[in-house]
């Protein structure tokens, strides 16, 4: 069994020192995880890490960390631009996201491998990632795309709740608290985030759909795309994920 590592360099940027601990996997995997919000990429990433190693590198985690960072350290120029755009309610530009990933290129060269989640979202970002990986000598093994019906994704996301105090996450159906509306950990009130309400979810899914097809086709043309139906429960989905990785491993070994 492997662990996720502390990912501190990924979250804080190039000034941080991420000292990897634990066993190094015999074969470091390099995956891009694709799929709409709520499809279950994070859950699959946890299981891939546990069985195969690699570090889960989510661009969403970078933005959330920076937005709530209380360390007092000045953000990098790219992160400062990103935070300013987020504060205005704007999307962070392709160029800024690419620069944030480029700042963290040492994470992509990690001996544990990586699962890159949330990037690339556009064709421009996919081209930029190829350039970064070529410079550090870490070619992708596959781009794994998880898909599920929109109605199921809305059901999953709209059931999420988060503690207003300690930010522990729950789900009304899949992970309910012991006391309705209250956090098991601290007793705080559980709330539904605005972006987890059905209409906001539909907006997010439309935004994702507007840019995802060219990225999928880009990786399909390179022979890197692997598609997995994520409609069933996470354990069943991971059976398919494991099968994909095992087939890749056999192809590399042959």
C-alpha positions in Angstrom: 0.0 0.0 0.0 1.2 3.5 -0.9 0.2 6.9 0.5 -0.5 10.2 -1.2 2.6 12.0 0.2 2.5 15.6 1.5 2.4 17.3 -1.9 3.7 20.5 -0.2 5.7 21.6 -3.3 2.6 21.2 -5.5 0.4 23.2 -3.1 2.9 25.9 -2.1 5.0 26.3 -5.2 8.7 26.0 -6.0 9.9 27.5 -2.7 8.7 24.5 -0.7 10.6 21.3 -0.2 8.5 18.1 -0.6 10.5 15.3 1.0 9.0 12.1 -0.3 8.5 9.3 2.3 7.5 5.7 2.1 8.3 3.1 -0.5 8.9 4.1 -4.1 6.8 2.2 -6.6 8.8 -0.1 -8.8 7.2 1.5 -11.8 6.3 5.2 -11.6 3.1 5.9 -13.5 2.3 9.2 -15.3 -1.4 9.7 -15.9 -3.8 12.6 -16.8 -7.2 12.1 -15.2 -10.0 13.6 -17.2 -13.8 13.8 -16.6 -16.4 16.3 -15.6 -16.9 17.6 -12.0 -18.5 15.0 -9.8 -17.6 12.0 -11.9 -15.4 10.6 -9.2 -11.8 11.3 -10.3 -10.7 12.0 -6.8 -12.0 8.7 -5.4 -10.3 6.8 -8.2 -7.1 8.7 -7.6 -7.1 7.6 -4.0 -7.4 4.0 -5.0 -4.8 4.3 -7.8 -2.3 5.8 -5.3 -3.0 3.1 -2.7 -2.3 0.3 -5.2 0.3 1.8 -7.6 1.8 4.8 -5.9 2.1 8.2 -7.6 1.2 11.6 -6.3 -2.3 13.1 -6.9 -1.6 16.6 -8.4 -4.9 18.5 -8.5 -4.9 22.1 -9.8 -8.1 22.6 -7.9 -6.2 21.8 -4.7 -3.6 24.4 -5.6 -6.2 27.1 -6.0 -8.1 26.1 -2.8 -4.9 26.0 -0.8 -3.8 29.5 -2.1 -7.3 31.0 -1.4 -7.1 29.9 2.3 -3.3 30.2 2.9 -2.6 32.0 6.2 1.2 31.5 6.1 1.9 35.1 5.2 4.2 34.1 2.3 3.9 36.1 -0.8 2.4 34.2 -3.7 4.3 33.7 -6.9 3.6 36.1 -9.7 1.4 33.5 -11.5 -0.5 32.7 -8.4 -1.1 36.4 -7.6 -2.6 36.8 -11.1 -4.7 33.7 -10.5 -6.0 34.8 -7.1 -6.9 38.3 -8.5 -8.9 36.7 -11.3 -10.7 34.4 -8.9 -11.5 37.3 -6.6 -13.1 39.1 -9.6 -15.1 35.9 -10.3 -13.3 35.3 -13.6 -11.8 32.1 -15.0 -8.0 31.8 -14.6 -6.5 32.1 -18.1 -4.8 29.2 -19.9 -1.5 31.1 -19.8 -1.6 31.5 -16.0 -2.6 27.9 -15.3 0.2 26.7 -17.5 2.7 28.9 -15.7 1.5 27.5 -12.3 2.1 24.0 -13.5 5.4 24.9 -15.0 6.5 26.4 -11.6 5.8 22.9 -10.2 7.6 20.9 -12.9 9.7 19.1 -10.3 6.5 17.5 -9.0 5.9 16.1 -12.5 9.4 14.6 -12.4 8.8 13.0 -9.0 10.1 9.4 -8.6 6.7 8.4 -7.3 5.0 9.3 -10.6 1.9 11.5 -10.8 -1.8 11.6 -11.4 -2.5 15.0 -12.9 -6.1 16.1 -12.2 -7.8 19.2 -13.5 -5.1 19.9 -16.1 -5.2 20.0 -19.0 -8.7 21.4 -19.5 -8.1 22.9 -22.9 -6.2 22.0 -26.1 -3.8 24.9 -25.4 -3.0 23.4 -22.0 -2.6 19.9 -23.4 0.0 21.2 -25.9 1.8 23.1 -23.1 1.8 20.0 -20.9 3.5 18.0 -23.7 6.2 20.6 -23.8 6.8 20.6 -20.1 6.9 16.8 -19.9 9.3 16.6 -22.9 11.7 18.9 -21.2 11.8 16.8 -18.0 11.7 13.5 -19.8 8.5 12.2 -18.4 6.1 11.0 -21.2 2.5 10.3 -20.3 1.4 6.7 -20.0 -2.3 7.4 -20.5 -5.0 10.0 -20.3 -7.9 8.3 -18.4 -11.3 9.7 -19.1 -14.1 9.0 -16.6 -17.7 9.6 -17.9 -21.2 9.3 -16.4 -24.7 10.7 -17.3 -25.4 14.3 -16.3 -28.3 13.3 -14.2 -26.1 11.0 -12.0 -23.4 13.6 -11.6 -26.0 16.2 -10.5 -27.4 13.7 -8.0 -23.9 13.0 -6.6 -22.8 16.6 -6.3 -26.1 18.1 -5.0 -25.9 15.6 -2.1 -22.6 16.9 -0.9 -22.4 18.8 2.4 -19.4 20.4 4.1 -18.8 21.5 7.7 -18.9 25.2 8.0 -16.2 25.1 10.7 -13.7 22.3 10.0 -14.5 21.7 6.3 -15.1 17.9 6.7 -17.1 16.6 3.8 -20.2 14.4 3.8 -22.9 13.2 1.5 -26.6 12.9 2.4 -26.8 9.4 0.8 -23.3 8.0 0.6 -21.6 9.4 3.7 -24.3 10.9 6.0 -23.3 12.3 9.4 -24.4 10.5 12.6 -26.6 13.5 13.5 -28.4 15.1 10.6 -27.0 18.5 9.7 -24.1 18.3 12.2 -20.4 17.4 11.7 -19.2 14.2 13.4 -15.8 15.7 14.0 -16.6 19.1 15.6 -20.4 19.4 15.7 -20.4 22.3 13.3 -23.3 23.0 10.9 -23.2 21.2 7.6 -24.0 23.4 4.6 -24.4 22.9 0.8 -21.9 24.9 -1.2 -23.4 27.2 -3.8 -21.6 25.4 -6.6 -23.1 22.1 -5.5 -26.7 23.3 -6.2 -28.3 21.7 -9.3 -28.3 24.8 -11.5 -24.7 25.7 -10.6 -23.7 22.1 -11.4 -25.3 22.3 -14.8 -23.4 25.5 -15.5 -20.1 23.8 -14.5 -20.9 20.8 -16.7 -21.7 23.0 -19.7 -18.4 24.9 -19.2 -16.5 21.6 -19.0 -18.2 20.2 -22.1 -17.3 23.3 -24.1 -13.6 22.5 -23.9 -13.2 18.8 -23.2 -13.9 17.3 -26.6 -10.8 18.7 -28.3 -8.7 17.5 -25.4 -10.1 14.0 -25.6 -9.6 13.9 -29.4 -6.0 15.1 -28.9 -5.2 12.2 -26.6 -7.2 9.8 -28.8 -5.0 10.7 -31.8 -1.9 10.0 -29.8 -3.2 6.6 -28.7 -3.2 7.7 -25.0 -6.9 7.9 -24.3 -8.5 5.3 -22.1 -12.3 5.7 -21.4 -14.0 4.3 -18.3 -17.7 4.4 -17.4 -18.0 5.8 -13.9 -21.7 5.2 -13.5 -21.4 2.3 -11.0 -20.1 2.4 -7.5 -16.4 3.4 -6.9 -15.2 -0.1 -6.2 -16.6 -1.4 -9.5 -15.2 1.6 -11.4 -11.7 0.8 -9.9 -11.9 -2.7 -11.2 -12.1 -1.2 -14.7 -9.3 1.3 -13.8 -7.1 -1.5 -12.6 -7.7 -3.4 -15.8 -6.7 -0.4 -17.9 -3.4 0.0 -15.9 -2.7 -3.8 -16.0 -3.1 -3.7 -19.8 -0.8 -0.8 -20.0 1.8 -2.6 -17.9 1.6 -5.7 -20.1 2.1 -3.6 -23.2 5.1 -1.9 -21.7 6.6 -5.2 -20.5 6.1 -7.0 -23.8 
